[in-house]
Amino acid sequence: QVQLVESGGGSVQPGGSLRLSCVATGSIEEIRLMGWYRQAPGKQRELVGDITRNGVANYLNSVKCRFFISRDNAKNTAYLQMNSLEPADTAVYYCNARNLDEVNYWGKGTQVTVSS
């Protein structure tokens, strides 16, 4: 089992920045991939980006060059640095971890609101 706890959400004006953190506990040695998903009201949950244990990252097209994922394996923590935020980025952001057996674990989510 893996437990994930997100932090760092909040409200920001368009053009602002936020950094989300996700701390993993439990069977962390089994985690292969960590990532961030988001779900806006009335929309399906979508992958924002993910990162392998070796640091290879993958991003949703609409956030490329604005959002950056990093991972500190020693601290069992993944980060999502979000820059140049837009109202369309408003959503609940969920941390995800996938283990070697392709089992997914989820955090409870953190709200990000971008509004003037």
Summary of the structure (lengths in Angstrom):
residues: 116
radius of gyration: 13.4
end to end distance: 40.2
largest distance: 43.2
contacts: 345
relative contact order: 0.32
helix: 8%
strand: 57%
